[in-house]
Amino acid sequence: MACGGAAVAGPPFVTDDPEPVDFQHFEINTATLGARTPGGRAGSAPGIDINYGILADTQFHIGLAGPWQASDGKAFQFGYGDTEFGLKYRFVLEDVAHWRPQVAIYPTIDLPTGDAQRGLGAGHARLFLPLWVQKSIGDWQTYGGGGYWINRYDDSRNYWFAGWTLLRKFSDQWTIGGEIFHQTADLRIEPALVGNGLSSRPSTGFNLGGSYTIDQNWRIIFSAGRGLQNAAVTNQFSYYIGCQSSF
């Protein structure tokens, strides 16, 4: 997740939401993120997530990453990672007075612009085909869904991802919550370079976090968590901290 490129997610969480950026508006998330596994540490500094409302209910996305790799017993690696493009289209609007949620599709492609030999990219193109839903009730907001990663190449294999998030607004500044997510195995064998975000084992994890609103254009966003299933080899600890600007 940390090294191959910008994660497909609703920052600061791994799970995404169906709400696109408003028409002709930008949302830019700039962050540092990372994870610890038994073989070392990996992350991105910075990770830049740029979203623009190109049409009503339609958002264009580009993800840029500066991944780093600090595997035990190996030289520190840093460089440009894979580049991510996506298009989010919300085709069902939420009925605030009743129970209908908003729903969107968000196909995303990761292009292999990072150096896979140094653990800074996947080494091949990957396509994610998810469906996301969201419902808000008072100060509570919940969203989630998932989809299928087309990832087949050499020892890599296609896999599923699913997650769900629950948030509560405590004040005009603070929103706090958490997520739980699951991913099936994306490799047929154990990776040669531990810490590159790939695993031949399924994984389940959680994050706790939220946001602090500075003003109408700026927010601090943050999360931290770890794995629950196969955590010893997939995610002993992970974090995300950044800022979100909207204009």
ABEGO torsion letter per residue (X at the ends): XAAAEBBBBBOABABBBABBBBBGBBBBBBBBBBBBBAAEBBBBOBBBBBBBBABBGBBBBBBBBBBBBBBBGBBBBBEBBBBBBBBBBBABBBBAABABBBBBBBBBBBBBABBAAAGABAGBBBBBBBBBBBBBBEABBBBEEEBBBBABBEABBBBBBBBBBBBBBABAABBBBBBBBBBBBABABBBABBGAGBBABBBBBBBBEEBBBABAABBBBBBBBBBABGAAAABABBBBBBBBBBX
